[in-house]
Amino acid sequence: MTNLWRSIRVTLVMAVLLGLVYPLFILLIGNLAFPFQAAGSMIKFQGHVVGSELIAQQVNTSGLFHPRPSAVQYAGNGSGGSNLGPTNPALIQEIRNNERALNVLPGTKLSSIPTDMVESSASGLDPDISIADAMLQVPRIAQTTGLSQSVLGSLVRRYETGRFLGIWGEPMVNVMTLNVAIKELMKK
């Protein structure tokens, strides 16, 4: 019987420590040390939150950068890729549909289109695109907004994030950050 009461006391103490004290401690540390990230990395434009730099949003405006296609239609509550294999006819059809829906200037060769422009990301919510993807979108955005291609190209280079630890991954750029920068330029 003593072992039963001892195990109940240990369970209650551990539940309080690991279920309340530890999460509150981590929450406090996160908010003090990393307030922007702890609040969801929210991006503001003209004093209003327009989104998170961690989650892609659907963009239909031709004057802004478009994120990668999403297998979940950018629904953050149901993230996930299509899980289709490379020889699956459904995946091939999805890629063909994405190629047809591309909003790049006429005359762009399909062979020059980077794969991240037509293939969904693993989460369906990837906020970053490759530099090649961004640069292919520059002429369309320049034509729509009236901003020069050199200004837009410099924006892409300014917000480019390099490889992780200089080794892993490819240089990318965050779509939300670029689009807010374009809106700031258009406001002037």
Helices and strands as residue ranges (DSSP letters): H 2-16, I 17-21, H 22-33, H 35-38, E 42-45, E 48-52, G 76-78, H 89-101, G 110-112, G 115-117, E 128-130, H 131-145, H 149-158, E 160-161, E 172-174, H 175-187
